[in-house]
Amino acid sequence: MSVRTPDPDPDWTPKPPAGAPNTNPGWLKDVELAEIRRRLPILYIEAVPVRVDGLGQVVEVGVLLRARPTGEMTRTLVSGRVLYGETLRDALFRHLEKDLGPMAFPQLPTSPVPFTVAEYFPMPGITAYTDDRQHAVSLAYVVPVSGTCDPRQDALEITWMTPAEAASPGVSAEMEGGRGTLLRAALASVGQLY
């Protein structure tokens, strides 16, 4: 099963340091990306959007619904590549806004330390995570959102569920590339899975 992560806006370019010329277009052509994927691990971020109560306890978990090119419907998380010259915080914000819309109002973590690191391989069985296209390393975050989520790009909808529903075997079975395991790890990291 391949994992489809949306490509960023092709017009996006990383911000150069103050006073420095911007010589990096920030992205690769399809043929360049395919070649690099055969040779190097690619860095990704993944985010589990959550809603929290007044005490900071997770009360809802957001899972995206996507249609695969085969027509199969799958569930997934916010995810995408980190671009050259882009900070982890910028990448996390960009992908949250791209997948959830500009009115999601994510509350980014104060520290760039993820709750886990997921390593995706094209060969099943090495880890719980697979991606037919590549070897990828993903830094995973739990991110509270307080606004209205209006999925964009290739996400059809976001489904909000209780932590218990999100941790269910049925939801895990609908998730691509082992992301059900990642979702359960996210819930455990915030004390919602025992």
Backbone as CSV, one residue per row, in Angstrom:
resi,resn,N_x,N_y,N_z,CA_x,CA_y,CA_z,C_x,C_y,C_z
1,MET,0.852,-1.169,0.000,0.000,0.000,0.000,0.892,1.225,0.000
2,SER,0.726,2.104,-0.946,1.534,3.313,-0.968,0.850,4.393,-0.146
3,VAL,1.649,5.285,0.362,1.153,6.393,1.155,1.264,7.641,0.300
4,ARG,0.173,8.314,0.077,0.168,9.529,-0.734,0.171,10.715,0.183
5,THR,1.234,11.456,0.145,1.265,12.705,0.887,1.199,13.831,-0.122
6,PRO,0.394,14.830,0.121,0.212,15.884,-0.860,1.485,16.659,-1.101
7,ASP,1.686,17.038,-2.345,2.834,17.868,-2.674,2.536,19.302,-2.275
8,PRO,3.581,20.037,-1.912,3.360,21.422,-1.510,3.041,22.293,-2.712
9,ASP,2.650,23.494,-2.412,2.412,24.486,-3.453,3.703,24.664,-4.245
10,PRO,3.688,24.432,-5.577,4.927,24.524,-6.349,5.505,25.934,-6.383
11,ASP,4.723,26.936,-6.051,5.220,28.316,-6.051,5.840,28.716,-4.712
12,TRP,5.738,27.813,-3.699,6.269,28.136,-2.386,7.785,28.080,-2.434
13,THR,8.445,29.045,-1.818,9.895,29.015,-1.683,10.246,29.345,-0.253
14,PRO,11.296,28.689,0.283,11.681,28.996,1.654,12.182,30.429,1.765
15,LYS,12.066,30.982,2.962,12.508,32.353,3.184,14.019,32.361,3.385
16,PRO,14.755,33.156,2.591,16.205,33.247,2.811,16.481,34.090,4.052
17,PRO,17.662,33.899,4.659,18.013,34.764,5.799,17.975,36.226,5.375
18,ALA,17.784,37.108,6.329,17.691,38.538,6.032,18.919,38.994,5.251
19,GLY,18.680,39.657,4.132,19.757,40.189,3.314,20.357,39.201,2.323
20,ALA,20.025,37.925,2.427,20.594,36.921,1.517,19.680,36.754,0.305
21,PRO,20.267,36.539,-0.874,19.433,36.307,-2.057,18.793,34.923,-1.995
22,ASN,17.596,34.805,-2.534,16.902,33.518,-2.556,17.304,32.780,-3.832
23,THR,18.237,31.834,-3.697,18.710,31.071,-4.850,18.124,29.679,-4.896
24,ASN,17.299,29.312,-3.920,16.750,27.969,-3.841,15.269,27.992,-4.192
25,PRO,14.851,27.264,-5.239,13.426,27.237,-5.540,12.634,26.426,-4.527
26,GLY,13.301,25.646,-3.653,12.616,24.953,-2.571,11.956,23.648,-2.944
27,TRP,12.018,23.255,-4.194,11.347,22.015,-4.560,12.073,21.331,-5.695
28,LEU,11.749,20.089,-5.937,12.387,19.281,-6.968,11.396,18.931,-8.068
29,LYS,11.910,18.771,-9.260,11.084,18.258,-10.351,10.771,16.795,-10.062
30,ASP,9.680,16.264,-10.641,9.260,14.883,-10.390,10.382,13.881,-10.632
31,VAL,11.118,14.044,-11.707,12.186,13.100,-12.035,13.326,13.187,-11.014
32,GLU,13.622,14.395,-10.529,14.651,14.553,-9.500,14.220,13.910,-8.186
33,LEU,12.960,14.121,-7.811,12.448,13.532,-6.580,12.468,12.016,-6.653
34,ALA,12.070,11.443,-7.785,12.091,9.986,-7.948,13.504,9.446,-7.794
35,GLU,14.470,10.125,-8.354,15.870,9.688,-8.237,16.348,9.770,-6.785
36,ILE,16.051,10.857,-6.114,16.466,11.012,-4.713,15.790,9.974,-3.836
37,ARG,14.505,9.689,-4.084,13.786,8.683,-3.281,14.441,7.310,-3.383
38,ARG,15.101,7.022,-4.488,15.776,5.732,-4.631,17.089,5.690,-3.868
39,ARG,17.587,6.844,-3.438,18.923,6.894,-2.841,18.976,7.363,-1.390
40,LEU,17.997,8.171,-0.968,18.067,8.792,0.354,16.736,8.726,1.084
41,PRO,16.764,8.651,2.412,15.513,8.821,3.157,15.029,10.262,3.013
42,ILE,13.718,10.447,2.983,13.120,11.771,2.861,12.517,12.149,4.218
43,LEU,12.697,13.405,4.637,12.187,13.867,5.926,10.760,14.397,5.788
44,TYR,9.883,13.908,6.648,8.483,14.313,6.683,8.122,14.791,8.079
45,ILE,7.013,15.512,8.157,6.355,15.765,9.438,4.968,15.140,9.330
46,GLU,4.425,14.716,10.461,3.041,14.242,10.535,2.420,14.870,11.761
47,ALA,1.130,15.162,11.656,0.438,15.797,12.770,-0.903,15.129,13.003
48,VAL,-1.195,14.911,14.270,-2.506,14.419,14.688,-3.248,15.623,15.244
49,PRO,-4.232,16.153,14.485,-4.981,17.300,15.002,-5.937,16.851,16.099
50,VAL,-5.986,17.624,17.170,-6.864,17.286,18.293,-7.592,18.536,18.759
51,ARG,-8.701,18.312,19.447,-9.412,19.372,20.161,-9.259,19.051,21.647
52,VAL,-9.018,20.078,22.433,-8.797,19.878,23.863,-9.829,20.667,24.661
53,ASP,-10.073,20.203,25.893,-10.988,20.928,26.780,-10.206,21.998,27.540
54,GLY,-10.863,22.668,28.474,-10.247,23.747,29.235,-9.060,23.318,30.076
55,LEU,-8.968,22.023,30.376,-7.847,21.506,31.164,-6.726,20.964,30.283
56,GLY,-6.892,21.089,28.974,-5.864,20.600,28.061,-5.957,19.121,27.750
57,GLN,-7.050,18.481,28.150,-7.249,17.060,27.874,-7.822,16.878,26.468
58,VAL,-7.298,15.916,25.735,-7.785,15.644,24.382,-9.199,15.081,24.462
59,VAL,-10.145,15.728,23.774,-11.525,15.254,23.756,-11.941,14.766,22.366
60,GLU,-11.246,15.238,21.314,-11.530,14.788,19.954,-10.234,14.685,19.166
61,VAL,-10.232,13.737,18.228,-9.092,13.510,17.354,-9.577,13.637,15.916
62,GLY,-8.832,14.369,15.094,-9.212,14.559,13.694,-8.441,13.619,12.779
63,VAL,-9.179,12.891,11.948,-8.578,11.961,10.988,-9.095,12.341,9.605
64,LEU,-8.184,12.455,8.647,-8.553,12.838,7.285,-9.041,11.644,6.479
65,LEU,-9.979,11.890,5.585,-10.467,10.882,4.644,-9.959,11.284,3.271
66,ARG,-9.309,10.334,2.590,-8.765,10.593,1.256,-9.164,9.486,0.311
67,ALA,-9.273,9.843,-0.965,-9.509,8.851,-2.020,-8.171,8.562,-2.687
68,ARG,-7.839,7.295,-2.781,-6.610,6.890,-3.473,-6.866,6.884,-4.975
69,PRO,-5.821,6.922,-5.784,-6.007,6.881,-7.241,-6.782,5.647,-7.705
70,THR,-6.751,4.581,-6.918,-7.485,3.356,-7.258,-8.971,3.477,-6.940
71,GLY,-9.367,4.589,-6.291,-10.753,4.778,-5.896,-11.030,4.329,-4.472
72,GLU,-10.083,3.667,-3.843,-10.227,3.201,-2.463,-10.187,4.395,-1.509
73,MET,-11.049,4.374,-0.508,-11.075,5.431,0.504,-10.214,4.984,1.689
74,THR,-9.342,5.872,2.141,-8.489,5.569,3.289,-8.498,6.739,4.254
75,ARG,-8.092,6.451,5.462,-7.955,7.492,6.478,-6.469,7.733,6.696
76,THR,-6.137,8.969,7.004,-4.736,9.311,7.215,-4.631,10.517,8.139
77,LEU,-3.422,10.982,8.336,-3.134,12.126,9.193,-2.581,13.260,8.338
78,VAL,-2.465,14.411,8.916,-1.797,15.522,8.244,-0.333,15.117,8.064
79,SER,0.179,15.248,6.849,1.575,14.871,6.629,2.128,15.548,5.387
80,GLY,3.436,15.610,5.323,4.095,16.158,4.156,5.584,16.325,4.372
81,ARG,6.270,16.571,3.279,7.728,16.709,3.310,8.156,18.039,3.929
82,VAL,9.365,17.996,4.487,10.029,19.211,4.954,10.910,19.666,3.796
83,LEU,10.763,20.907,3.399,11.528,21.441,2.280,12.908,21.903,2.720
84,TYR,13.820,21.924,1.780,15.161,22.423,2.039,15.064,23.870,2.513
85,GLY,15.736,24.181,3.626,15.731,25.535,4.157,14.522,25.872,5.010
86,GLU,13.633,24.920,5.212,12.408,25.154,5.980,12.588,24.608,7.390
87,THR,12.173,25.365,8.404,12.243,24.864,9.767,11.130,23.839,9.989
88,LEU,11.292,22.999,11.002,10.249,22.023,11.322,8.939,22.716,11.672
89,ARG,9.017,23.811,12.419,7.805,24.553,12.792,7.102,25.096,11.554
90,ASP,7.875,25.643,10.614,7.280,26.161,9.385,6.638,25.041,8.572
91,ALA,7.316,23.899,8.487,6.766,22.764,7.739,5.483,22.267,8.400
92,LEU,5.494,22.164,9.707,4.315,21.702,10.435,3.142,22.655,10.205
93,PHE,3.395,23.947,10.326,2.327,24.927,10.115,1.813,24.878,8.676
94,ARG,2.730,24.806,7.708,2.342,24.789,6.295,1.446,23.589,5.981
95,HIS,1.811,22.417,6.470,1.010,21.224,6.176,-0.314,21.217,6.936
96,LEU,-0.339,21.736,8.151,-1.605,21.851,8.875,-2.548,22.792,8.146
97,GLU,-2.029,23.934,7.707,-2.874,24.876,6.981,-3.319,24.300,5.641
98,LYS,-2.408,23.599,4.962,-2.728,23.033,3.652,-3.801,21.949,3.769
99,ASP,-3.695,21.087,4.774,-4.643,19.981,4.907,-5.929,20.366,5.639
100,LEU,-5.856,21.306,6.581,-7.019,21.640,7.406,-7.649,22.987,7.074
101,GLY,-6.975,23.790,6.274,-7.494,25.104,5.922,-6.915,26.194,6.796
102,PRO,-7.014,27.447,6.345,-6.387,28.563,7.052,-7.081,28.963,8.353
103,MET,-8.294,28.467,8.578,-9.027,28.843,9.792,-8.954,27.779,10.891
104,ALA,-8.047,26.796,10.754,-7.920,25.733,11.762,-7.293,26.250,13.053
105,PHE,-6.465,27.276,12.951,-5.779,27.871,14.095,-5.043,26.823,14.941
106,PRO,-4.015,26.184,14.353,-3.238,25.205,15.120,-2.410,25.883,16.198
107,GLN,-2.264,25.198,17.313,-1.437,25.675,18.412,-0.162,24.833,18.390
108,LEU,0.840,25.337,17.674,2.072,24.573,17.499,2.773,24.367,18.831
109,PRO,3.439,23.211,18.966,4.160,22.967,20.219,5.297,23.967,20.390
110,THR,5.620,24.292,21.635,6.702,25.229,21.894,8.060,24.618,21.596
111,SER,8.130,23.300,21.614,9.374,22.596,21.335,9.229,21.807,20.036
112,PRO,10.286,21.755,19.222,10.211,20.971,17.985,10.419,19.476,18.203
113,VAL,10.408,19.027,19.458,10.613,17.604,19.744,9.302,16.853,19.496
114,PRO,9.320,15.857,18.601,8.094,15.111,18.300,7.767,14.099,19.393
115,PHE,6.522,13.592,19.384,6.190,12.542,20.351,6.811,11.219,19.925
116,THR,7.095,11.054,18.638,7.802,9.870,18.150,8.399,10.155,16.786
117,VAL,9.285,9.270,16.370,9.859,9.292,15.031,9.421,8.002,14.362
118,ALA,8.753,8.120,13.232,8.278,6.945,12.489,9.158,6.775,11.256
119,GLU,9.615,5.559,11.030,10.459,5.282,9.878,9.689,4.394,8.913
120,TYR,9.421,4.920,7.726,8.674,4.224,6.681,9.648,3.566,5.701
121,PHE,9.364,2.309,5.349,10.179,1.584,4.379,9.297,1.086,3.243
122,PRO,9.872,0.913,2.040,9.081,0.346,0.953,8.848,-1.150,1.124
123,MET,9.657,-1.800,1.964,9.495,-3.232,2.218,8.739,-3.426,3.531
124,PRO,7.621,-4.159,3.518,6.892,-4.389,4.771,7.692,-5.260,5.731
125,GLY,7.415,-5.087,7.016,7.994,-5.948,8.034,9.207,-5.390,8.742
126,ILE,9.810,-4.316,8.243,10.976,-3.744,8.914,10.522,-2.936,10.122
127,THR,9.495,-2.100,9.926,8.847,-1.376,11.022,7.341,-1.512,10.806
128,ALA,6.576,-0.870,11.641,5.113,-0.908,11.488,4.635,-0.007,10.353
129,TYR,5.548,0.769,9.761,5.173,1.776,8.777,5.733,1.438,7.396
130,THR,4.891,1.586,6.362,5.336,1.299,5.001,4.948,2.436,4.054
131,ASP,5.772,2.616,3.041,5.524,3.569,1.959,6.177,2.965,0.720
132,ASP,5.367,2.514,-0.232,5.877,1.833,-1.417,6.873,2.669,-2.208
133,ARG,6.813,3.986,-2.091,7.641,4.866,-2.913,9.043,5.068,-2.395
134,GLN,9.252,4.909,-1.063,10.493,5.432,-0.513,10.765,4.972,0.907
135,HIS,11.973,5.284,1.349,12.343,5.223,2.758,12.163,6.642,3.275
136,ALA,11.310,6.815,4.269,11.024,8.149,4.800,11.115,8.135,6.314
137,VAL,11.576,9.236,6.858,11.637,9.420,8.305,10.669,10.543,8.634
138,SER,9.760,10.275,9.568,8.716,11.235,9.876,8.749,11.611,11.351
139,LEU,8.742,12.905,11.603,8.639,13.425,12.962,7.157,13.675,13.218
140,ALA,6.612,13.065,14.263,5.168,13.094,14.494,4.812,13.945,15.719
141,TYR,3.770,14.760,15.554,3.333,15.709,16.575,1.836,15.574,16.833
142,VAL,1.427,15.876,18.052,0.019,16.058,18.388,-0.180,17.566,18.459
143,VAL,-1.137,18.083,17.663,-1.314,19.537,17.581,-2.769,19.911,17.847
144,PRO,-3.032,20.639,18.932,-4.386,21.137,19.155,-4.760,22.174,18.103
145,VAL,-6.000,22.118,17.654,-6.539,23.129,16.743,-7.794,23.694,17.387
146,SER,-7.986,25.000,17.247,-9.131,25.625,17.905,-10.133,26.222,16.934
147,GLY,-9.801,26.248,15.663,-10.683,26.878,14.685,-11.495,25.881,13.885
148,THR,-12.021,26.373,12.781,-12.833,25.566,11.878,-11.925,24.890,10.866
149,CYS,-12.051,23.578,10.753,-11.223,22.822,9.818,-12.021,22.568,8.546
150,ASP,-11.438,22.982,7.435,-12.041,22.806,6.123,-10.979,22.163,5.236
151,PRO,-10.945,20.831,5.183,-9.869,20.141,4.466,-9.712,20.632,3.038
152,ARG,-8.456,20.696,2.632,-8.109,21.136,1.286,-7.188,20.100,0.673
153,GLN,-6.628,20.420,-0.471,-5.756,19.525,-1.226,-6.522,18.249,-1.544
154,ASP,-5.942,17.085,-1.264,-6.612,15.843,-1.647,-7.406,15.204,-0.505
155,ALA,-7.552,15.908,0.609,-8.380,15.405,1.704,-9.841,15.737,1.417
156,LEU,-10.710,14.744,1.540,-12.129,14.945,1.282,-12.862,15.514,2.487
157,GLU,-12.468,15.049,3.667,-13.107,15.537,4.891,-12.227,15.209,6.074
158,ILE,-12.522,15.859,7.184,-11.901,15.500,8.452,-13.013,14.966,9.341
159,THR,-12.755,13.826,9.944,-13.723,13.209,10.848,-13.205,13.386,12.268
160,TRP,-14.021,13.998,13.117,-13.664,14.164,14.526,-14.258,13.011,15.304
161,MET,-13.443,12.354,16.090,-13.895,11.218,16.897,-13.302,11.304,18.294
162,THR,-13.927,10.573,19.183,-13.378,10.522,20.537,-12.055,9.754,20.495
163,PRO,-11.205,9.926,21.493,-9.970,9.152,21.524,-10.214,7.641,21.467
164,ALA,-11.256,7.165,22.147,-11.555,5.724,22.123,-11.936,5.267,20.716
165,GLU,-12.745,6.063,20.011,-13.105,5.716,18.628,-11.874,5.720,17.735
166,ALA,-11.010,6.735,17.889,-9.819,6.843,17.050,-8.858,5.679,17.276
167,ALA,-8.841,5.138,18.498,-7.937,4.025,18.815,-8.517,2.668,18.444
168,SER,-9.720,2.628,17.923,-10.377,1.348,17.638,-9.705,0.593,16.490
169,PRO,-9.790,-0.730,16.500,-9.224,-1.529,15.410,-9.836,-1.186,14.051
170,GLY,-11.113,-0.812,14.009,-11.758,-0.467,12.753,-11.135,0.760,12.105
171,VAL,-10.859,1.789,12.898,-10.221,2.992,12.359,-8.790,2.673,11.939
172,SER,-8.072,1.911,12.743,-6.696,1.528,12.384,-6.659,0.782,11.062
173,ALA,-7.640,-0.090,10.832,-7.680,-0.872,9.593,-7.908,0.011,8.366
174,GLU,-8.552,1.162,8.560,-8.821,2.072,7.442,-7.646,2.999,7.151
175,MET,-6.646,3.012,8.030,-5.528,3.944,7.866,-4.427,3.318,7.032
176,GLU,-3.772,4.154,6.222,-2.766,3.690,5.285,-1.373,3.665,5.894
177,GLY,-0.563,2.742,5.425,0.855,2.714,5.751,1.217,2.517,7.207
178,GLY,0.312,1.995,8.022,0.603,1.809,9.439,0.279,3.010,10.300
179,ARG,-0.413,3.972,9.720,-0.718,5.182,10.497,-1.673,4.922,11.653
180,GLY,-2.379,3.807,11.652,-3.194,3.450,12.809,-2.310,3.252,14.033
181,THR,-1.152,2.651,13.835,-0.181,2.472,14.917,0.335,3.822,15.391
182,LEU,0.596,4.713,14.448,1.067,6.053,14.786,0.003,6.829,15.569
183,LEU,-1.250,6.687,15.165,-2.344,7.358,15.864,-2.466,6.843,17.299
184,ARG,-2.329,5.547,17.477,-2.383,4.983,18.829,-1.217,5.488,19.684
185,ALA,-0.034,5.622,19.075,1.118,6.158,19.795,0.875,7.623,20.194
186,ALA,0.214,8.376,19.306,-0.109,9.765,19.629,-1.053,9.827,20.825
187,LEU,-2.069,8.974,20.812,-3.013,8.960,21.929,-2.338,8.548,23.231
188,ALA,-1.417,7.601,23.158,-0.674,7.189,24.350,0.184,8.343,24.867
189,SER,0.759,9.133,23.950,1.643,10.230,24.369,0.907,11.339,25.112
190,VAL,-0.412,11.424,24.931,-1.201,12.448,25.633,-2.093,11.822,26.704
191,GLY,-1.789,10.597,27.114,-2.496,9.949,28.209,-3.891,9.470,27.883
192,GLN,-4.180,9.240,26.594,-5.512,8.805,26.202,-5.582,7.331,25.817
193,LEU,-4.494,6.616,25.960,-4.477,5.188,25.641,-3.648,4.502,26.711
194,TYR,-4.248,3.525,27.326,-3.550,2.874,28.454,-3.236,1.443,28.126
